[in-house]
Amino acid sequence: MERLVFHIDVNSAFLSWEAVRRVEQGLPDLRELPSCIGGDPSKRTGIVVAKSIPAKKYGIQTGEPMAMALRKCPALVTVPADFELYDKCSRAFKDICRSYAPVMESFSIDEVFLDMTGTSFIYPDPIATAHEIKDQIHRELGFTVNVGVSTNKLLAKMASDLEKPDKVHTMFPDEIPVKMWPLPVRELLFLGKSSEQKLNAAGIRTIGELAHEKKSKIQQLLGDKAGQQLHQYANGLDDSPVKAQPEEAKGFSVETTFNDDMISLEQIFPLLLEQCDILATRMRRKKKKCSCISVTFRTLDFQNRSHQMKLSNATDITDEIYTNVRKLFADSWKGQPLRLIGVSLTGLTDDSFEQLSFFEDTSEKERHQKLDAALDSIRLKFGNDKVTRASIMNSTARVARKARAQMENERGC
């Protein structure tokens, strides 16, 4: 039985969801105006998160500073992000999609894959079904989506990314030469800017040229694993399943961006402690321990620097994690002003096994475990904000958390 996969993507999700709310309030439709969702234009960290089609005509780009966008279009309507609204709209969108398919995989807050394989008795015409889903979402929720239809996830995603908005596109294997191969290589799913530059330098500019090049040459340019995968993708090959449940988290991470430069350890250490506290709490709830810790920071030139260390024994104790994070940061930071700091915990293991060192102070370890357990119990019962460590009560971290443009970027959880 040939596979059948839909990819459904909300058009300009954040802006569309805000536009629908405003239309219901009798306000102008943001989708018809030069408009964007973004941070405070007066703040250096304020960026464009989503833009309307009219705004795009002014050259406004997602990710650019809001101040720059306003210089391009002084009449630009700017709206702050509202993640409670986005979560509500996302859930409603996914509920409709889920009702059509035996298996749905959430790809992001505004994208899903549907495995429609074997549904031909219920939906004999897949193209008509794709239009039905698209139109139901528009009719009931007020915003538009694109639907891509194909035999695998890669091609369905490539199809949905064709002309927007409010469209249904197919990209079946026999359509690849006409619809996919003429596209620039940068349009291929998971092909990044660095790979694009390497391919272009080698004279490979379209997906078709990538597909017809020898795989060994692509591997030489991009590395064995990445080269093989991208060569397969260029030929439309993808056997990855549509998965109803997300994979188990491979790690936990938190990042904090702030408006004012962080310039001293007195500012930075409380923030790192709070991040360690957040991650360790989350990790313990998953009954995991970490064996690898990394710290990331971003300097004023927008360069990210990451440093990591492996632990001799996996741990889930907040103070142990913080002690290592603090040392790792102090050893790697050269005093540059910072605008972002993050911590990641990886190398997860089950918490049922623990290797103790002969020289380890078990009484001290037990004291920290009891403290963590007490805090976890209070937070679980009364909420995360009801108790915190005294050392971060009035810290820069807590001030930054209230004003940040971004707090968490968590992998796989």
C-alpha positions as CSV (number, residue, x, y, z in Angstrom):
1,M,0.0,0.0,0.0
2,E,1.4,3.4,-1.0
3,R,1.8,5.9,1.8
4,L,-0.2,9.1,1.8
5,V,1.0,12.0,4.0
6,F,-0.4,15.5,4.5
7,H,1.6,18.4,5.8
8,I,-0.6,21.3,7.1
9,D,1.0,24.6,7.9
10,V,-0.8,27.8,9.3
11,N,0.0,30.8,7.1
12,S,1.9,33.4,9.1
13,A,0.6,31.8,12.3
14,F,1.3,34.4,15.0
15,L,0.1,37.3,12.8
16,S,-3.0,35.4,11.5
17,W,-4.1,34.4,15.0
18,E,-3.8,38.0,16.3
19,A,-5.6,39.2,13.1
20,V,-8.5,36.9,13.8
21,R,-8.9,38.2,17.3
22,R,-8.8,41.8,16.2
23,V,-11.3,41.2,13.4
24,E,-13.7,39.7,16.0
25,Q,-13.2,43.0,18.0
26,G,-14.1,45.1,15.0
27,L,-10.6,46.2,14.3
28,P,-8.8,46.3,10.9
29,D,-7.4,43.0,9.6
30,L,-3.6,42.9,10.2
31,R,-3.2,40.6,7.2
32,E,-4.3,43.4,4.9
33,L,-2.0,46.0,6.5
34,P,1.8,46.4,6.7
35,S,2.0,44.8,10.1
36,C,4.1,42.5,12.2
37,I,4.3,40.7,15.5
38,G,7.4,41.5,17.5
39,G,9.2,42.9,20.5
40,D,9.3,46.4,21.8
41,P,10.9,48.6,19.1
42,S,12.7,50.7,21.8
43,K,14.5,47.6,23.1
44,R,17.7,46.4,21.3
45,T,16.4,42.8,21.5
46,G,13.1,43.5,19.9
47,I,12.8,41.6,16.6
48,V,10.2,40.8,14.0
49,V,8.6,37.5,14.8
50,A,6.0,37.4,12.0
51,K,5.0,39.8,9.2
52,S,2.1,40.3,6.9
53,I,2.3,40.0,3.1
54,P,1.9,43.9,2.7
55,A,4.9,44.3,5.1
56,K,6.9,41.9,3.1
57,K,6.6,44.3,0.1
58,Y,8.6,46.9,2.1
59,G,11.5,44.4,2.5
60,I,10.7,43.6,6.1
61,Q,12.2,40.3,7.2
62,T,11.5,37.9,10.0
63,G,14.3,38.1,12.6
64,E,15.4,41.7,11.9
65,P,15.3,44.4,14.6
66,M,12.0,46.1,15.0
67,A,13.7,49.5,14.8
68,M,15.0,48.6,11.3
69,A,11.6,47.4,10.2
70,L,10.1,50.7,11.3
71,R,12.7,52.6,9.3
72,K,11.6,50.7,6.2
73,C,7.9,51.3,6.9
74,P,7.2,54.1,9.4
75,A,3.4,53.2,9.2
76,L,4.1,49.6,10.2
77,V,1.5,48.3,12.7
78,T,3.4,46.5,15.5
79,V,1.8,44.1,17.9
80,P,3.5,42.3,20.9
81,A,3.5,38.5,21.0
82,D,0.7,36.8,23.0
83,F,1.7,33.1,23.6
84,E,-1.5,32.3,25.5
85,L,-3.5,33.2,22.3
86,Y,-1.1,31.2,20.1
87,D,-1.4,28.1,22.3
88,K,-5.2,28.3,22.2
89,C,-5.3,28.7,18.4
90,S,-2.8,26.0,17.9
91,R,-4.8,23.5,20.0
92,A,-8.0,24.3,18.0
93,F,-6.2,23.9,14.7
94,K,-4.7,20.6,15.7
95,D,-8.0,19.3,17.0
96,I,-9.5,19.7,13.5
97,C,-6.5,18.1,11.9
98,R,-6.5,15.2,14.3
99,S,-10.2,14.4,13.5
100,Y,-9.2,13.4,9.9
101,A,-6.3,11.0,10.5
102,P,-5.5,7.9,12.4
103,V,-2.1,9.4,13.3
104,M,-1.1,13.0,13.7
105,E,2.4,14.3,14.4
106,S,2.9,17.8,15.8
107,F,5.9,19.3,13.9
108,S,5.7,22.7,15.6
109,I,3.1,25.0,17.1
110,D,1.6,25.7,13.7
111,E,2.5,22.6,11.6
112,V,1.3,19.0,11.7
113,F,1.8,15.8,9.6
114,L,-1.2,13.5,9.0
115,D,-0.7,9.9,8.0
116,M,-3.6,9.3,5.7
117,T,-2.4,5.9,4.5
118,G,-5.2,3.4,4.3
119,T,-8.0,6.0,4.5
120,S,-9.1,5.7,0.8
121,F,-12.5,4.1,1.8
122,I,-13.3,7.1,4.0
123,Y,-11.6,9.7,1.8
124,P,-11.4,8.4,-1.8
125,D,-10.1,11.7,-3.2
126,P,-7.1,12.9,-1.2
127,I,-7.0,16.3,-2.9
128,A,-10.6,16.9,-2.1
129,T,-10.0,15.9,1.5
130,A,-7.1,18.3,1.7
131,H,-9.3,21.1,0.5
132,E,-12.0,20.0,3.0
133,I,-9.6,20.3,5.9
134,K,-8.2,23.6,4.7
135,D,-11.7,25.1,4.3
136,Q,-13.0,23.8,7.6
137,I,-10.1,25.4,9.5
138,H,-10.8,28.7,7.6
139,R,-14.5,28.5,8.2
140,E,-14.4,27.6,11.9
141,L,-11.3,29.3,13.1
142,G,-10.9,32.3,10.7
143,F,-7.3,31.7,9.5
144,T,-5.8,30.0,6.5
145,V,-3.5,27.1,6.1
146,N,-1.5,25.4,3.3
147,V,-1.8,21.7,2.8
148,G,0.9,19.6,1.1
149,V,0.0,16.1,-0.2
150,S,2.5,13.4,-1.1
151,T,3.8,9.9,-0.3
152,N,6.3,10.9,2.4
153,K,6.9,13.7,5.0
154,L,9.7,15.4,3.1
155,L,7.7,15.8,-0.1
156,A,4.5,16.8,1.7
157,K,6.4,19.5,3.6
158,M,8.1,20.7,0.3
159,A,4.6,20.8,-1.3
160,S,3.0,22.9,1.4
161,D,5.8,25.4,1.2
162,L,5.0,26.3,-2.4
163,E,2.8,29.3,-3.3
164,K,0.9,30.7,-0.3
165,P,-1.5,31.4,1.3
166,D,-4.7,29.2,1.5
167,K,-3.5,26.6,-1.0
168,V,-3.4,22.9,-1.6
169,H,-0.3,21.5,-3.4
170,T,0.8,18.0,-4.4
171,M,4.3,16.8,-4.9
172,F,4.1,13.2,-5.8
173,P,7.3,11.4,-7.0
174,D,6.5,11.9,-10.7
175,E,6.1,15.6,-10.0
176,I,9.6,16.1,-8.5
177,P,11.4,17.0,-11.8
178,V,8.9,19.8,-12.5
179,K,8.1,21.1,-9.0
180,M,11.1,20.5,-6.8
181,W,14.3,20.1,-8.9
182,P,14.2,23.7,-10.4
183,L,14.2,25.2,-6.9
184,P,17.3,26.6,-5.4
185,V,19.2,24.2,-3.0
186,R,18.4,26.5,-0.1
187,E,14.7,25.4,-0.4
188,L,15.5,21.8,0.4
189,L,14.3,20.8,3.8
190,F,17.0,20.8,6.5
191,L,19.6,22.3,4.1
192,G,21.2,25.2,6.0
193,K,23.1,28.3,4.9
194,S,26.5,26.8,5.4
195,S,25.7,23.8,3.2
196,E,24.1,26.1,0.6
197,Q,27.4,28.1,0.4
198,K,29.5,25.0,0.0
199,L,27.2,23.6,-2.7
200,N,27.0,26.9,-4.6
201,A,30.8,27.2,-4.5
202,A,31.0,23.7,-6.1
203,G,28.6,24.9,-8.9
204,I,25.5,23.1,-7.4
205,R,22.7,25.7,-7.3
206,T,19.4,23.8,-7.7
207,I,17.9,20.8,-6.0
208,G,18.0,19.0,-9.3
209,E,21.7,19.5,-9.7
210,L,22.2,18.2,-6.1
211,A,20.0,15.1,-6.9
212,H,22.0,14.3,-10.1
213,E,25.5,14.8,-8.6
214,K,27.4,11.8,-7.3
215,K,26.6,11.0,-3.7
216,S,30.3,10.6,-2.9
217,K,31.0,14.2,-4.0
218,I,28.1,15.6,-1.8
219,Q,29.5,13.6,1.1
220,Q,32.9,15.0,0.5
221,L,31.5,18.5,0.5
222,L,29.1,18.2,3.4
223,G,30.3,15.2,5.4
224,D,29.2,11.6,5.2
225,K,26.0,11.7,7.2
226,A,24.7,15.1,6.1
227,G,25.8,14.5,2.5
228,Q,24.0,11.2,2.3
229,Q,20.8,12.5,3.8
230,L,20.6,15.6,1.7
231,H,21.3,13.7,-1.5
232,Q,18.5,11.3,-0.6
233,Y,16.2,14.3,0.1
234,A,17.0,15.9,-3.2
235,N,15.8,12.7,-4.9
236,G,12.6,12.8,-2.8
237,L,13.5,9.8,-0.6
238,D,12.3,9.8,3.0
239,D,11.1,6.8,5.0
240,S,10.6,8.5,8.3
241,P,7.2,7.6,9.9
242,V,4.5,10.0,11.1
243,K,4.8,9.6,14.9
244,A,1.8,10.3,17.2
245,Q,4.0,10.6,20.3
246,P,7.1,12.8,20.5
247,E,10.4,11.1,21.1
248,E,11.7,11.1,24.6
249,A,13.7,14.2,25.4
250,K,17.4,13.9,24.6
251,G,18.2,16.9,26.9
252,F,16.9,19.9,28.6
253,S,17.9,23.5,27.9
254,V,17.1,27.1,29.0
255,E,18.2,30.4,27.5
256,T,17.6,33.9,28.8
257,T,17.9,37.0,26.7
258,F,18.1,40.4,28.5
259,N,17.8,44.1,27.5
260,D,20.9,45.3,29.4
261,D,24.4,43.9,29.1
262,M,25.5,41.4,31.7
263,I,29.0,42.4,32.7
264,S,29.8,40.8,36.0
265,L,29.8,37.5,37.7
266,E,27.6,39.0,40.5
267,Q,24.9,39.4,37.8
268,I,25.5,36.2,36.0
269,F,25.8,33.6,38.7
270,P,22.3,34.1,40.2
271,L,20.9,33.8,36.7
272,L,22.8,30.5,36.1
273,L,21.6,29.2,39.5
274,E,18.0,29.9,38.5
275,Q,18.5,28.2,35.1
276,C,20.0,25.1,36.8
277,D,17.1,25.1,39.3
278,I,14.5,25.2,36.4
279,L,16.3,22.4,34.5
280,A,17.0,20.1,37.4
281,T,13.4,20.3,38.6
282,R,12.2,19.4,35.1
283,M,14.7,16.6,34.8
284,R,13.7,15.1,38.2
285,R,10.1,15.1,37.1
286,K,11.1,13.0,34.1
287,K,13.1,10.7,36.5
288,K,16.3,11.4,34.6
289,K,19.9,12.4,35.5
290,C,22.4,14.2,33.3
291,S,26.0,13.2,32.6
292,C,26.9,16.2,30.4
293,I,26.5,20.0,31.1
294,S,27.0,22.8,28.7
295,V,26.9,26.6,29.0
296,T,26.1,29.0,26.1
297,F,26.5,32.7,26.0
298,R,26.1,35.4,23.3
299,T,28.3,38.4,23.0
300,L,27.5,41.8,21.5
301,D,28.7,40.7,18.1
302,F,25.8,38.1,18.1
303,Q,28.3,35.2,18.3
304,N,27.3,32.2,20.4
305,R,29.9,30.4,22.4
306,S,29.3,27.0,24.0
307,H,31.4,25.0,26.4
308,Q,30.6,21.7,27.9
309,M,31.9,19.1,30.3
310,K,31.2,15.4,31.1
311,L,30.5,14.3,34.6
312,S,32.1,11.3,36.2
313,N,28.7,10.4,37.7
314,A,25.3,11.4,36.4
315,T,23.3,13.7,38.7
316,D,20.0,15.4,39.2
317,I,21.0,17.5,42.2
318,T,20.6,21.3,41.6
319,D,23.6,22.3,43.6
320,E,25.9,19.8,41.9
321,I,24.8,21.0,38.5
322,Y,25.2,24.6,39.5
323,T,28.6,24.1,40.9
324,N,29.8,22.6,37.6
325,V,28.0,25.2,35.5
326,R,29.6,28.0,37.6
327,K,33.1,26.6,37.1
328,L,32.5,25.9,33.4
329,F,31.3,29.5,32.8
330,A,34.1,31.1,34.9
331,D,36.7,29.1,33.0
332,S,35.4,30.1,29.6
333,W,34.1,33.6,29.9
334,K,36.6,36.4,29.1
335,G,34.7,39.3,30.6
336,Q,32.8,40.3,27.4
337,P,29.4,42.0,27.9
338,L,26.7,39.4,27.3
339,R,23.2,39.5,26.0
340,L,22.2,35.9,26.3
341,I,23.1,33.0,28.7
342,G,21.9,29.4,28.5
343,V,22.4,26.1,30.2
344,S,21.9,22.6,28.7
345,L,21.7,19.2,30.4
346,T,22.3,16.2,28.1
347,G,23.5,12.6,28.3
348,L,20.4,11.6,30.1
349,T,20.2,8.4,32.1
350,D,17.6,6.6,34.2
351,D,17.7,7.8,37.8
352,S,17.3,4.3,39.3
353,F,21.1,3.6,38.9
354,E,23.7,5.6,40.7
355,Q,27.5,5.0,40.9
356,L,28.8,6.3,44.2
357,S,32.4,7.4,44.7
358,F,34.3,6.0,47.7
359,F,35.5,9.5,48.5
360,E,32.1,11.2,48.1
361,D,30.4,12.9,51.1
362,T,27.1,11.0,51.1
363,S,25.7,13.0,54.0
364,E,26.1,16.2,52.1
365,K,24.6,14.6,49.0
366,E,21.6,13.4,50.9
367,R,21.0,16.9,52.4
368,H,20.9,18.4,48.9
369,Q,18.6,15.6,47.7
370,K,16.2,16.3,50.5
371,L,16.2,20.0,49.8
372,D,15.5,19.4,46.1
373,A,12.7,16.9,47.0
374,A,11.1,19.4,49.4
375,L,11.2,22.2,46.7
376,D,9.8,19.8,44.1
377,S,6.9,18.8,46.3
378,I,6.0,22.4,47.1
379,R,6.2,23.5,43.4
380,L,4.1,20.5,42.3
381,K,1.4,21.3,44.8
382,F,1.3,25.1,44.7
383,G,3.0,26.1,41.5
384,N,6.6,26.9,40.3
385,D,6.5,30.5,41.5
386,K,5.5,29.8,45.1
387,V,9.0,29.0,46.4
388,T,12.5,29.9,45.3
389,R,16.0,29.9,46.6
390,A,16.9,32.9,48.7
391,S,20.1,33.5,46.8
392,I,18.1,34.3,43.6
393,M,15.1,36.0,45.3
394,N,16.1,39.5,44.3
395,S,18.7,38.7,41.7
396,T,19.1,40.1,38.2
397,A,17.8,36.7,37.0
398,R,14.4,37.3,38.6
399,V,14.2,40.8,37.2
400,A,15.3,39.6,33.8
401,R,12.7,36.8,33.8
402,K,9.9,39.3,34.1
403,A,11.1,41.5,31.3
404,R,12.8,39.0,28.9
405,A,11.8,38.7,25.3
406,Q,12.6,35.0,25.5
407,M,13.1,32.6,28.3
408,E,13.1,29.0,27.4
409,N,14.2,27.0,24.4
410,E,13.7,23.4,25.4
411,R,14.6,20.5,23.3
412,G,12.3,17.6,23.0
413,C,10.1,18.3,26.0
